[in-house]
């Protein structure tokens, strides 16, 4: 399977083998810092920046499908981006993921970058 050239908002992010359970792999897609994490043998992609204080979530703790910000311990669901605890009051963005063979692609809408 290949990604249709018309779908120009899909970007190569990593090789599947580089993404581990309960570990965050950070990738740069255009101007976005995106965290990739495996949970129950599925790969999820989310904004790596905390919605509360701009800390890197990848420096925090992953526990199952939740990630905790290292700065003030706000928690988020890596599957949905939903904030689960204060002090955060806003969700983080999540991104669709496609795996084609050993390659992992993340969809970042080009319109959302402007």
C-alpha angles and dihedrals in degrees: 000000000000133000112253111249087227089065093074093160092075114094133187107250109171148321112279092238091061093064115083135190112269092000125104121225111197119213132178115230110182103308095336126101105214129189119216120199137167121228123174090348094305126109121230130191124205141163106278093211119088113239090222107053109355095254121151108259089203087072089060134078124280116209113177107303094346132087126197123212111238093219106058102353097251108165130218137183110242091206098055106013089234115154110237104184144020146295085047115079099175134060124244121238119260125201132214114252130208125188117203112180106311094337124097119207128192125204114227112175108231090212090061091061096067 
